[in-house]
């Protein structure tokens, strides 16, 4: 009886470890995806900021002309 109890306990622990390892693997995968998404987000944000700066530079001469005409 003691041996069977011990064997069952060990088998349960092994199952739990496998489940735990599986969850850790999923967490690691999600972290990689999140880091990649964050990198992409930062690149796209920088592109957008640069486009906004470029737009502002292009509209500055127009605004200056309008103000001088008034």
PDB file of N, H, CA, C and O in Angstrom:
ATOM      1  N   UNK A   1       0.828  -1.200   0.000  1.00  0.00           N
ATOM      2  CA  UNK A   1       0.000   0.000   0.000  1.00  0.00           C
ATOM      3  C   UNK A   1       0.870   1.261   0.000  1.00  0.00           C
ATOM      4  O   UNK A   1       0.618   2.194  -0.762  1.00  0.00           O
ATOM      5  N   UNK A   2       1.886   1.281   0.851  1.00  0.00           N
ATOM      6  H   UNK A   2       2.091   0.523   1.470  1.00  0.00           H
ATOM      7  CA  UNK A   2       2.759   2.456   0.915  1.00  0.00           C
ATOM      8  C   UNK A   2       3.448   2.703  -0.423  1.00  0.00           C
ATOM      9  O   UNK A   2       3.566   3.839  -0.883  1.00  0.00           O
ATOM     10  N   UNK A   3       3.899   1.606  -1.037  1.00  0.00           N
ATOM     11  H   UNK A   3       3.803   0.683  -0.664  1.00  0.00           H
ATOM     12  CA  UNK A   3       4.593   1.729  -2.317  1.00  0.00           C
ATOM     13  C   UNK A   3       3.663   2.309  -3.382  1.00  0.00           C
ATOM     14  O   UNK A   3       4.059   3.186  -4.149  1.00  0.00           O
ATOM     15  N   UNK A   4       2.433   1.819  -3.422  1.00  0.00           N
ATOM     16  H   UNK A   4       2.111   1.107  -2.798  1.00  0.00           H
ATOM     17  CA  UNK A   4       1.463   2.310  -4.408  1.00  0.00           C
ATOM     18  C   UNK A   4       1.148   3.787  -4.185  1.00  0.00           C
ATOM     19  O   UNK A   4       1.042   4.556  -5.140  1.00  0.00           O
ATOM     20  N   UNK A   5       1.001   4.177  -2.927  1.00  0.00           N
ATOM     21  H   UNK A   5       1.087   3.552  -2.151  1.00  0.00           H
ATOM     22  CA  UNK A   5       0.749   5.586  -2.612  1.00  0.00           C
ATOM     23  C   UNK A   5       1.909   6.460  -3.080  1.00  0.00           C
ATOM     24  O   UNK A   5       1.715   7.514  -3.685  1.00  0.00           O
ATOM     25  N   UNK A   6       3.106   5.996  -2.787  1.00  0.00           N
ATOM     26  H   UNK A   6       3.264   5.139  -2.296  1.00  0.00           H
ATOM     27  CA  UNK A   6       4.304   6.733  -3.194  1.00  0.00           C
ATOM     28  C   UNK A   6       4.386   6.810  -4.720  1.00  0.00           C
ATOM     29  O   UNK A   6       4.696   7.858  -5.287  1.00  0.00           O
ATOM     30  N   UNK A   7       4.106   5.693  -5.363  1.00  0.00           N
ATOM     31  H   UNK A   7       3.855   4.842  -4.903  1.00  0.00           H
ATOM     32  CA  UNK A   7       4.139   5.650  -6.822  1.00  0.00           C
ATOM     33  C   UNK A   7       3.104   6.608  -7.416  1.00  0.00           C
ATOM     34  O   UNK A   7       3.409   7.340  -8.357  1.00  0.00           O
ATOM     35  N   UNK A   8       1.902   6.609  -6.881  1.00  0.00           N
ATOM     36  H   UNK A   8       1.654   6.015  -6.116  1.00  0.00           H
ATOM     37  CA  UNK A   8       0.851   7.516  -7.355  1.00  0.00           C
ATOM     38  C   UNK A   8       1.240   8.977  -7.145  1.00  0.00           C
ATOM     39  O   UNK A   8       1.016   9.830  -8.004  1.00  0.00           O
ATOM     40  N   UNK A   9       1.827   9.239  -5.981  1.00  0.00           N
ATOM     41  H   UNK A   9       2.009   8.546  -5.284  1.00  0.00           H
ATOM     42  CA  UNK A   9       2.253  10.604  -5.667  1.00  0.00           C
ATOM     43  C   UNK A   9       3.308  11.071  -6.672  1.00  0.00           C
ATOM     44  O   UNK A   9       3.242  12.192  -7.175  1.00  0.00           O
ATOM     45  N   UNK A  10       4.264  10.215  -6.954  1.00  0.00           N
ATOM     46  H   UNK A  10       4.318   9.304  -6.545  1.00  0.00           H
ATOM     47  CA  UNK A  10       5.338  10.562  -7.885  1.00  0.00           C
ATOM     48  C   UNK A  10       4.780  10.760  -9.291  1.00  0.00           C
ATOM     49  O   UNK A  10       5.175  11.687  -9.998  1.00  0.00           O
ATOM     50  N   UNK A  11       3.861   9.887  -9.691  1.00  0.00           N
ATOM     51  H   UNK A  11       3.540   9.134  -9.117  1.00  0.00           H
ATOM     52  CA  UNK A  11       3.253  10.023 -11.016  1.00  0.00           C
ATOM     53  C   UNK A  11       2.491  11.339 -11.139  1.00  0.00           C
ATOM     54  O   UNK A  11       2.531  11.995 -12.180  1.00  0.00           O
ATOM     55  N   UNK A  12       1.797  11.715 -10.069  1.00  0.00           N
ATOM     56  H   UNK A  12       1.765  11.182  -9.224  1.00  0.00           H
ATOM     57  CA  UNK A  12       1.078  12.998 -10.076  1.00  0.00           C
ATOM     58  C   UNK A  12       2.050  14.164 -10.180  1.00  0.00           C
ATOM     59  O   UNK A  12       1.815  15.119 -10.922  1.00  0.00           O
ATOM     60  N   UNK A  13       3.142  14.078  -9.431  1.00  0.00           N
ATOM     61  H   UNK A  13       3.332  13.303  -8.828  1.00  0.00           H
ATOM     62  CA  UNK A  13       4.148  15.137  -9.476  1.00  0.00           C
ATOM     63  C   UNK A  13       4.739  15.266 -10.880  1.00  0.00           C
ATOM     64  O   UNK A  13       4.984  16.374 -11.357  1.00  0.00           O
ATOM     65  N   UNK A  14       4.963  14.132 -11.534  1.00  0.00           N
ATOM     66  H   UNK A  14       4.764  13.232 -11.147  1.00  0.00           H
ATOM     67  CA  UNK A  14       5.496  14.150 -12.900  1.00  0.00           C
ATOM     68  C   UNK A  14       4.492  14.804 -13.845  1.00  0.00           C
ATOM     69  O   UNK A  14       4.873  15.608 -14.695  1.00  0.00           O
ATOM     70  N   UNK A  15       3.212  14.463 -13.699  1.00  0.00           N
ATOM     71  H   UNK A  15       2.902  13.810 -13.008  1.00  0.00           H
ATOM     72  CA  UNK A  15       2.175  15.083 -14.527  1.00  0.00           C
ATOM     73  C   UNK A  15       2.120  16.592 -14.285  1.00  0.00           C
ATOM     74  O   UNK A  15       2.017  17.376 -15.228  1.00  0.00           O
ATOM     75  N   UNK A  16       2.189  16.986 -13.021  1.00  0.00           N
ATOM     76  H   UNK A  16       2.273  16.349 -12.255  1.00  0.00           H
ATOM     77  CA  UNK A  16       2.169  18.411 -12.682  1.00  0.00           C
ATOM     78  C   UNK A  16       3.375  19.132 -13.273  1.00  0.00           C
ATOM     79  O   UNK A  16       3.261  20.251 -13.772  1.00  0.00           O
ATOM     80  N   UNK A  17       4.535  18.473 -13.211  1.00  0.00           N
ATOM     81  H   UNK A  17       4.628  17.563 -12.806  1.00  0.00           H
ATOM     82  CA  UNK A  17       5.743  19.083 -13.760  1.00  0.00           C
ATOM     83  C   UNK A  17       5.602  19.268 -15.269  1.00  0.00           C
ATOM     84  O   UNK A  17       5.995  20.300 -15.813  1.00  0.00           O
ATOM     85  N   UNK A  18       5.040  18.265 -15.940  1.00  0.00           N
ATOM     86  H   UNK A  18       4.721  17.427 -15.499  1.00  0.00           H
ATOM     87  CA  UNK A  18       4.845  18.372 -17.390  1.00  0.00           C
ATOM     88  C   UNK A  18       3.905  19.531 -17.716  1.00  0.00           C
ATOM     89  O   UNK A  18       4.159  20.305 -18.638  1.00  0.00           O
ATOM     90  N   UNK A  19       2.827  19.641 -16.957  1.00  0.00           N
ATOM     91  H   UNK A  19       2.621  19.012 -16.208  1.00  0.00           H
ATOM     92  CA  UNK A  19       1.873  20.740 -17.175  1.00  0.00           C
ATOM     93  C   UNK A  19       2.546  22.081 -16.897  1.00  0.00           C
ATOM     94  O   UNK A  19       2.358  23.043 -17.642  1.00  0.00           O
ATOM     95  N   UNK A  20       3.332  22.140 -15.821  1.00  0.00           N
ATOM     96  H   UNK A  20       3.485  21.359 -15.215  1.00  0.00           H
ATOM     97  CA  UNK A  20       4.047  23.360 -15.446  1.00  0.00           C
ATOM     98  C   UNK A  20       5.020  23.762 -16.554  1.00  0.00           C
ATOM     99  O   UNK A  20       5.082  24.926 -16.949  1.00  0.00           O
ATOM    100  N   UNK A  21       5.782  22.778 -17.051  1.00  0.00           N
ATOM    101  H   UNK A  21       5.732  21.832 -16.730  1.00  0.00           H
ATOM    102  CA  UNK A  21       6.741  23.047 -18.124  1.00  0.00           C
ATOM    103  C   UNK A  21       6.037  23.535 -19.389  1.00  0.00           C
ATOM    104  O   UNK A  21       6.533  24.414 -20.095  1.00  0.00           O
ATOM    105  N   UNK A  22       4.873  22.947 -19.660  1.00  0.00           N
ATOM    106  H   UNK A  22       4.470  22.233 -19.087  1.00  0.00           H
ATOM    107  CA  UNK A  22       4.099  23.348 -20.835  1.00  0.00           C
ATOM    108  C   UNK A  22       3.652  24.808 -20.705  1.00  0.00           C
ATOM    109  O   UNK A  22       3.730  25.578 -21.663  1.00  0.00           O
ATOM    110  N   UNK A  23       3.188  25.172 -19.518  1.00  0.00           N
ATOM    111  H   UNK A  23       3.125  24.547 -18.740  1.00  0.00           H
ATOM    112  CA  UNK A  23       2.757  26.555 -19.278  1.00  0.00           C
ATOM    113  C   UNK A  23       3.947  27.504 -19.391  1.00  0.00           C
ATOM    114  O   UNK A  23       3.834  28.577 -19.984  1.00  0.00           O
ATOM    115  N   UNK A  24       5.079  27.113 -18.828  1.00  0.00           N
ATOM    116  H   UNK A  24       5.171  26.241 -18.347  1.00  0.00           H
ATOM    117  CA  UNK A  24       6.280  27.956 -18.930  1.00  0.00           C
ATOM    118  C   UNK A  24       6.687  28.152 -20.391  1.00  0.00           C
ATOM    119  O   UNK A  24       7.091  29.244 -20.789  1.00  0.00           O
ATOM    120  N   UNK A  25       6.579  27.104 -21.168  1.00  0.00           N
ATOM    121  H   UNK A  25       6.251  26.217 -20.845  1.00  0.00           H
ATOM    122  CA  UNK A  25       6.907  27.201 -22.585  1.00  0.00           C
ATOM    123  C   UNK A  25       5.973  28.179 -23.292  1.00  0.00           C
ATOM    124  O   UNK A  25       6.415  28.983 -24.112  1.00  0.00           O
ATOM    125  N   UNK A  26       4.690  28.109 -22.975  1.00  0.00           N
ATOM    126  H   UNK A  26       4.331  27.456 -22.309  1.00  0.00           H
ATOM    127  CA  UNK A  26       3.722  29.037 -23.570  1.00  0.00           C
ATOM    128  C   UNK A  26       4.012  30.473 -23.142  1.00  0.00           C
ATOM    129  O   UNK A  26       3.890  31.401 -23.941  1.00  0.00           O
ATOM    130  N   UNK A  27       4.394  30.649 -21.885  1.00  0.00           N
ATOM    131  H   UNK A  27       4.493  29.894 -21.236  1.00  0.00           H
ATOM    132  CA  UNK A  27       4.738  31.988 -21.386  1.00  0.00           C
ATOM    133  C   UNK A  27       5.949  32.529 -22.148  1.00  0.00           C
ATOM    134  O   UNK A  27       5.965  33.691 -22.556  1.00  0.00           O
ATOM    135  N   UNK A  28       6.955  31.686 -22.336  1.00  0.00           N
ATOM    136  H   UNK A  28       6.942  30.742 -22.005  1.00  0.00           H
ATOM    137  CA  UNK A  28       8.155  32.112 -23.061  1.00  0.00           C
ATOM    138  C   UNK A  28       7.809  32.512 -24.493  1.00  0.00           C
ATOM    139  O   UNK A  28       8.307  33.518 -25.001  1.00  0.00           O
ATOM    140  N   UNK A  29       6.963  31.728 -25.134  1.00  0.00           N
ATOM    141  H   UNK A  29       6.559  30.912 -24.721  1.00  0.00           H
ATOM    142  CA  UNK A  29       6.540  32.039 -26.500  1.00  0.00           C
ATOM    143  C   UNK A  29       5.800  33.368 -26.542  1.00  0.00           C
ATOM    144  O   UNK A  29       6.026  34.184 -27.435  1.00  0.00           O
ATOM    145  N   UNK A  30       4.914  33.582 -25.572  1.00  0.00           N
ATOM    146  H   UNK A  30       4.730  32.919 -24.847  1.00  0.00           H
ATOM    147  CA  UNK A  30       4.141  34.823 -25.536  1.00  0.00           C
ATOM    148  C   UNK A  30       5.042  36.024 -25.270  1.00  0.00           C
ATOM    149  O   UNK A  30       4.838  37.096 -25.839  1.00  0.00           O
ATOM    150  N   UNK A  31       6.035  35.845 -24.407  1.00  0.00           N
ATOM    151  H   UNK A  31       6.201  34.974 -23.945  1.00  0.00           H
ATOM    152  CA  UNK A  31       6.984  36.932 -24.142  1.00  0.00           C
ATOM    153  C   UNK A  31       7.735  37.326 -25.409  1.00  0.00           C
ATOM    154  O   UNK A  31       7.917  38.510 -25.691  1.00  0.00           O
ATOM    155  N   UNK A  32       8.172  36.315 -26.176  1.00  0.00           N
ATOM    156  H   UNK A  32       8.024  35.353 -25.947  1.00  0.00           H
ATOM    157  CA  UNK A  32       8.868  36.605 -27.433  1.00  0.00           C
ATOM    158  C   UNK A  32       7.960  37.378 -28.382  1.00  0.00           C
ATOM    159  O   UNK A  32       8.379  38.356 -29.001  1.00  0.00           O
ATOM    160  N   UNK A  33       6.715  36.930 -28.489  1.00  0.00           N
ATOM    161  H   UNK A  33       6.375  36.136 -27.986  1.00  0.00           H
ATOM    162  CA  UNK A  33       5.759  37.602 -29.379  1.00  0.00           C
ATOM    163  C   UNK A  33       5.508  39.031 -28.918  1.00  0.00           C
ATOM    164  O   UNK A  33       5.402  39.945 -29.736  1.00  0.00           O
ATOM    165  N   UNK A  34       5.415  39.218 -27.612  1.00  0.00           N
ATOM    166  H   UNK A  34       5.501  38.475 -26.948  1.00  0.00           H
ATOM    167  CA  UNK A  34       5.170  40.550 -27.057  1.00  0.00           C
ATOM    168  C   UNK A  34       6.354  41.474 -27.325  1.00  0.00           C
ATOM    169  O   UNK A  34       6.171  42.632 -27.699  1.00  0.00           O
ATOM    170  N   UNK A  35       7.566  40.961 -27.134  1.00  0.00           N
ATOM    171  H   UNK A  35       7.715  40.020 -26.830  1.00  0.00           H
ATOM    172  CA  UNK A  35       8.761  41.772 -27.405  1.00  0.00           C
ATOM    173  C   UNK A  35       8.831  42.155 -28.880  1.00  0.00           C
ATOM    174  O   UNK A  35       9.164  43.289 -29.223  1.00  0.00           O
ATOM    175  N   UNK A  36       8.511  41.192 -29.747  1.00  0.00           N
ATOM    176  H   UNK A  36       8.240  40.271 -29.468  1.00  0.00           H
ATOM    177  CA  UNK A  36       8.532  41.468 -31.184  1.00  0.00           C
ATOM    178  C   UNK A  36       7.486  42.523 -31.533  1.00  0.00           C
ATOM    179  O   UNK A  36       7.749  43.439 -32.312  1.00  0.00           O
ATOM    180  N   UNK A  37       6.310  42.383 -30.953  1.00  0.00           N
ATOM    181  H   UNK A  37       6.096  41.639 -30.320  1.00  0.00           H
ATOM    182  CA  UNK A  37       5.236  43.355 -31.211  1.00  0.00           C
ATOM    183  C   UNK A  37       5.625  44.734 -30.694  1.00  0.00           C
ATOM    184  O   UNK A  37       5.340  45.748 -31.332  1.00  0.00           O
ATOM    185  N   UNK A  38       6.276  44.766 -29.539  1.00  0.00           N
ATOM    186  H   UNK A  38       6.508  43.943 -29.021  1.00  0.00           H
ATOM    187  CA  UNK A  38       6.699  46.046 -28.969  1.00  0.00           C
ATOM    188  C   UNK A  38       7.735  46.716 -29.872  1.00  0.00           C
ATOM    189  O   UNK A  38       7.688  47.926 -30.092  1.00  0.00           O
ATOM    190  N   UNK A  39       8.661  45.924 -30.387  1.00  0.00           N
ATOM    191  H   UNK A  39       8.700  44.941 -30.208  1.00  0.00           H
ATOM    192  CA  UNK A  39       9.671  46.457 -31.296  1.00  0.00           C
ATOM    193  C   UNK A  39       9.017  47.021 -32.553  1.00  0.00           C
ATOM    194  O   UNK A  39       9.355  48.115 -33.005  1.00  0.00           O
ATOM    195  N   UNK A  40       8.081  46.264 -33.106  1.00  0.00           N
ATOM    196  H   UNK A  40       7.806  45.375 -32.738  1.00  0.00           H
ATOM    197  CA  UNK A  40       7.356  46.723 -34.295  1.00  0.00           C
ATOM    198  C   UNK A  40       6.593  47.999 -33.984  1.00  0.00           C
ATOM    199  O   UNK A  40       6.610  48.944 -34.772  1.00  0.00           O
ATOM    200  N   UNK A  41       5.923  48.029 -32.838  1.00  0.00           N
ATOM    201  H   UNK A  41       5.909  47.260 -32.198  1.00  0.00           H
ATOM    202  CA  UNK A  41       5.170  49.221 -32.423  1.00  0.00           C
ATOM    203  C   UNK A  41       6.088  50.436 -32.357  1.00  0.00           C
ATOM    204  O   UNK A  41       5.750  51.504 -32.866  1.00  0.00           O
ATOM    205  N   UNK A  42       7.243  50.272 -31.734  1.00  0.00           N
ATOM    206  H   UNK A  42       7.519  49.404 -31.320  1.00  0.00           H
ATOM    207  CA  UNK A  42       8.175  51.397 -31.594  1.00  0.00           C
ATOM    208  C   UNK A  42       8.676  51.884 -32.954  1.00  0.00           C
ATOM    209  O   UNK A  42       8.810  53.087 -33.177  1.00  0.00           O
ATOM    210  N   UNK A  43       8.951  50.938 -33.865  1.00  0.00           N
ATOM    211  H   UNK A  43       8.842  49.961 -33.683  1.00  0.00           H
ATOM    212  CA  UNK A  43       9.395  51.333 -35.205  1.00  0.00           C
ATOM    213  C   UNK A  43       8.298  52.110 -35.929  1.00  0.00           C
ATOM    214  O   UNK A  43       8.556  53.151 -36.533  1.00  0.00           O
ATOM    215  N   UNK A  44       7.075  51.593 -35.860  1.00  0.00           N
ATOM    216  H   UNK A  44       6.866  50.747 -35.369  1.00  0.00           H
ATOM    217  CA  UNK A  44       5.962  52.252 -36.544  1.00  0.00           C
ATOM    218  C   UNK A  44       5.656  53.614 -35.921  1.00  0.00           C
ATOM    219  O   UNK A  44       5.302  54.560 -36.624  1.00  0.00           O
ATOM    220  N   UNK A  45       5.793  53.706 -34.612  1.00  0.00           N
ATOM    221  H   UNK A  45       6.080  52.938 -34.041  1.00  0.00           H
ATOM    222  CA  UNK A  45       5.566  54.981 -33.925  1.00  0.00           C
ATOM    223  C   UNK A  45       6.598  56.010 -34.388  1.00  0.00           C
ATOM    224  O   UNK A  45       6.265  57.168 -34.638  1.00  0.00           O
ATOM    225  N   UNK A  46       7.843  55.577 -34.497  1.00  0.00           N
ATOM    226  H   UNK A  46       8.114  54.636 -34.294  1.00  0.00           H
ATOM    227  CA  UNK A  46       8.904  56.470 -34.965  1.00  0.00           C
ATOM    228  C   UNK A  46       8.632  56.926 -36.396  1.00  0.00           C
ATOM    229  O   UNK A  46       8.809  58.100 -36.724  1.00  0.00           O
ATOM    230  N   UNK A  47       8.201  55.992 -37.246  1.00  0.00           N
ATOM    231  H   UNK A  47       8.058  55.039 -36.980  1.00  0.00           H
ATOM    232  CA  UNK A  47       7.866  56.363 -38.628  1.00  0.00           C
ATOM    233  C   UNK A  47       6.760  57.410 -38.647  1.00  0.00           C
ATOM    234  O   UNK A  47       6.840  58.397 -39.379  1.00  0.00           O
ATOM    235  N   UNK A  48       5.739  57.192 -37.846  1.00  0.00           N
ATOM    236  H   UNK A  48       5.674  56.391 -37.251  1.00  0.00           H
ATOM    237  CA  UNK A  48       4.619  58.130 -37.787  1.00  0.00           C
ATOM    238  C   UNK A  48       5.081  59.495 -37.289  1.00  0.00           C
ATOM    239  O   UNK A  48       4.697  60.522 -37.850  1.00  0.00           O
ATOM    240  N   UNK A  49       5.896  59.515 -36.247  1.00  0.00           N
ATOM    241  H   UNK A  49       6.207  58.681 -35.791  1.00  0.00           H
ATOM    242  CA  UNK A  49       6.399  60.782 -35.717  1.00  0.00           C
ATOM    243  C   UNK A  49       7.208  61.524 -36.779  1.00  0.00           C
ATOM    244  O   UNK A  49       7.095  62.742 -36.916  1.00  0.00           O
ATOM    245  N   UNK A  50       8.025  60.784 -37.527  1.00  0.00           N
ATOM    246  H   UNK A  50       8.117  59.794 -37.415  1.00  0.00           H
ATOM    247  CA  UNK A  50       8.822  61.414 -38.586  1.00  0.00           C
ATOM    248  C   UNK A  50       7.940  61.979 -39.691  1.00  0.00           C
ATOM    249  O   UNK A  50       8.211  63.055 -40.223  1.00  0.00           O
ATOM    250  N   UNK A  51       6.881  61.245 -40.033  1.00  0.00           N
ATOM    251  H   UNK A  51       6.661  60.370 -39.601  1.00  0.00           H
ATOM    252  CA  UNK A  51       5.951  61.749 -41.050  1.00  0.00           C
ATOM    253  C   UNK A  51       5.234  63.007 -40.574  1.00  0.00           C
ATOM    254  O   UNK A  51       5.013  63.933 -41.355  1.00  0.00           O
ATOM    255  N   UNK A  52       4.876  63.039 -39.310  1.00  0.00           N
ATOM    256  H   UNK A  52       5.055  62.287 -38.676  1.00  0.00           H
ATOM    257  CA  UNK A  52       4.217  64.231 -38.752  1.00  0.00           C
ATOM    258  C   UNK A  52       5.170  65.420 -38.788  1.00  0.00           C
ATOM    259  O   UNK A  52       4.766  66.531 -39.128  1.00  0.00           O
ATOM    260  N   UNK A  53       6.427  65.190 -38.441  1.00  0.00           N
ATOM    261  H   UNK A  53       6.756  64.287 -38.164  1.00  0.00           H
ATOM    262  CA  UNK A  53       7.432  66.263 -38.492  1.00  0.00           C
ATOM    263  C   UNK A  53       7.592  66.754 -39.929  1.00  0.00           C
ATOM    264  O   UNK A  53       7.659  67.957 -40.183  1.00  0.00           O
ATOM    265  N   UNK A  54       7.651  65.803 -40.864  1.00  0.00           N
ATOM    266  H   UNK A  54       7.596  64.826 -40.657  1.00  0.00           H
ATOM    267  CA  UNK A  54       7.778  66.174 -42.279  1.00  0.00           C
ATOM    268  C   UNK A  54       6.568  66.989 -42.734  1.00  0.00           C
ATOM    269  O   UNK A  54       6.722  67.982 -43.445  1.00  0.00           O
ATOM    270  N   UNK A  55       5.384  66.583 -42.335  1.00  0.00           N
ATOM    271  H   UNK A  55       5.258  65.777 -41.757  1.00  0.00           H
ATOM    272  CA  UNK A  55       4.154  67.308 -42.680  1.00  0.00           C
ATOM    273  C   UNK A  55       4.198  68.720 -42.114  1.00  0.00           C
ATOM    274  O   UNK A  55       3.845  69.679 -42.801  1.00  0.00           O
ATOM    275  N   UNK A  56       4.631  68.851 -40.860  1.00  0.00           N
ATOM    276  H   UNK A  56       4.918  68.072 -40.302  1.00  0.00           H
ATOM    277  CA  UNK A  56       4.695  70.172 -40.228  1.00  0.00           C
ATOM    278  C   UNK A  56       5.694  71.070 -40.950  1.00  0.00           C
ATOM    279  O   UNK A  56       5.463  72.269 -41.108  1.00  0.00           O
ATOM    280  N   UNK A  57       6.803  70.484 -41.384  1.00  0.00           N
ATOM    281  H   UNK A  57       6.991  69.510 -41.256  1.00  0.00           H
ATOM    282  CA  UNK A  57       7.792  71.269 -42.123  1.00  0.00           C
ATOM    283  C   UNK A  57       7.221  71.759 -43.448  1.00  0.00           C
ATOM    284  O   UNK A  57       7.501  72.875 -43.887  1.00  0.00           O
ATOM    285  N   UNK A  58       6.419  70.910 -44.072  1.00  0.00           N
ATOM    286  H   UNK A  58       6.192  70.004 -43.715  1.00  0.00           H
ATOM    287  CA  UNK A  58       5.823  71.293 -45.354  1.00  0.00           C
ATOM    288  C   UNK A  58       4.736  72.343 -45.189  1.00  0.00           C
ATOM    289  O   UNK A  58       4.547  73.174 -46.076  1.00  0.00           O
ATOM    290  N   UNK A  59       4.024  72.322 -44.080  1.00  0.00           N
ATOM    291  H   UNK A  59       4.178  71.647 -43.359  1.00  0.00           H
ATOM    292  CA  UNK A  59       2.939  73.287 -43.885  1.00  0.00           C
ATOM    293  C   UNK A  59       3.433  74.599 -43.286  1.00  0.00           C
ATOM    294  O   UNK A  59       2.712  75.595 -43.340  1.00  0.00           O
ATOM    295  N   UNK A  60       4.622  74.634 -42.725  1.00  0.00           N
ATOM    296  H   UNK A  60       5.208  73.824 -42.681  1.00  0.00           H
ATOM    297  CA  UNK A  60       5.150  75.872 -42.129  1.00  0.00           C
ATOM    298  C   UNK A  60       5.262  77.003 -43.150  1.00  0.00           C
ATOM    299  O   UNK A  60       4.819  78.114 -42.859  1.00  0.00           O
ATOM    300  N   UNK A  61       5.830  76.771 -44.323  1.00  0.00           N
ATOM    301  H   UNK A  61       6.190  75.869 -44.559  1.00  0.00           H
ATOM    302  CA  UNK A  61       5.920  77.876 -45.300  1.00  0.00           C
ATOM    303  C   UNK A  61       4.545  78.384 -45.727  1.00  0.00           C
ATOM    304  O   UNK A  61       4.375  79.580 -45.962  1.00  0.00           O
ATOM    305  N   UNK A  62       3.583  77.505 -45.826  1.00  0.00           N
ATOM    306  H   UNK A  62       3.721  76.533 -45.635  1.00  0.00           H
ATOM    307  CA  UNK A  62       2.227  77.915 -46.201  1.00  0.00           C
ATOM    308  C   UNK A  62       1.642  78.812 -45.117  1.00  0.00           C
ATOM    309  O   UNK A  62       1.033  79.838 -45.420  1.00  0.00           O
ATOM    310  N   UNK A  63       1.822  78.439 -43.885  1.00  0.00           N
ATOM    311  H   UNK A  63       2.317  77.605 -43.639  1.00  0.00           H
ATOM    312  CA  UNK A  63       1.292  79.237 -42.776  1.00  0.00           C
ATOM    313  C   UNK A  63       1.982  80.591 -42.713  1.00  0.00           C
ATOM    314  O   UNK A  63       1.342  81.606 -42.438  1.00  0.00           O
ATOM    315  N   UNK A  64       3.286  80.607 -42.967  1.00  0.00           N
ATOM    316  H   UNK A  64       3.806  79.783 -43.190  1.00  0.00           H
ATOM    317  CA  UNK A  64       4.023  81.873 -42.947  1.00  0.00           C
ATOM    318  C   UNK A  64       3.529  82.794 -44.058  1.00  0.00           C
ATOM    319  O   UNK A  64       3.399  84.001 -43.850  1.00  0.00           O
ATOM    320  N   UNK A  65       3.251  82.234 -45.240  1.00  0.00           N
ATOM    321  H   UNK A  65       3.356  81.254 -45.409  1.00  0.00           H
ATOM    322  CA  UNK A  65       2.731  83.030 -46.356  1.00  0.00           C
ATOM    323  C   UNK A  65       1.369  83.605 -46.010  1.00  0.00           C
ATOM    324  O   UNK A  65       1.102  84.778 -46.268  1.00  0.00           O
ATOM    325  N   UNK A  66       0.514  82.786 -45.432  1.00  0.00           N
ATOM    326  H   UNK A  66       0.731  81.832 -45.223  1.00  0.00           H
ATOM    327  CA  UNK A  66      -0.832  83.232 -45.074  1.00  0.00           C
ATOM    328  C   UNK A  66      -0.767  84.358 -44.050  1.00  0.00           C
ATOM    329  O   UNK A  66      -1.536  85.316 -44.132  1.00  0.00           O
ATOM    330  N   UNK A  67       0.137  84.250 -43.095  1.00  0.00           N
ATOM    331  H   UNK A  67       0.762  83.472 -43.029  1.00  0.00           H
ATOM    332  CA  UNK A  67       0.252  85.279 -42.065  1.00  0.00           C
ATOM    333  C   UNK A  67       0.808  86.575 -42.656  1.00  0.00           C
ATOM    334  O   UNK A  67       0.391  87.663 -42.259  1.00  0.00           O
ATOM    335  N   UNK A  68       1.732  86.471 -43.587  1.00  0.00           N
ATOM    336  H   UNK A  68       2.071  85.587 -43.910  1.00  0.00           H
ATOM    337  CA  UNK A  68       2.311  87.678 -44.186  1.00  0.00           C
ATOM    338  C   UNK A  68       1.320  88.365 -45.124  1.00  0.00           C
ATOM    339  O   UNK A  68       1.410  89.574 -45.334  1.00  0.00           O
ATOM    340  N   UNK A  69       0.385  87.618 -45.686  1.00  0.00           N
ATOM    341  H   UNK A  69       0.312  86.635 -45.516  1.00  0.00           H
ATOM    342  CA  UNK A  69      -0.635  88.188 -46.573  1.00  0.00           C
ATOM    343  C   UNK A  69      -1.730  88.908 -45.789  1.00  0.00           C
ATOM    344  O   UNK A  69      -2.441  89.741 -46.351  1.00  0.00           O
ATOM    345  N   UNK A  70      -1.870  88.608 -44.546  1.00  0.00           N
ATOM    346  H   UNK A  70      -1.292  87.931 -44.090  1.00  0.00           H
ATOM    347  CA  UNK A  70      -2.960  89.207 -43.751  1.00  0.00           C
ATOM    348  C   UNK A  70      -2.693  90.621 -43.377  1.00  0.00           C
ATOM    349  O   UNK A  70      -3.517  91.250 -42.712  1.00  0.00           O
TER     350      UNK A  70
END
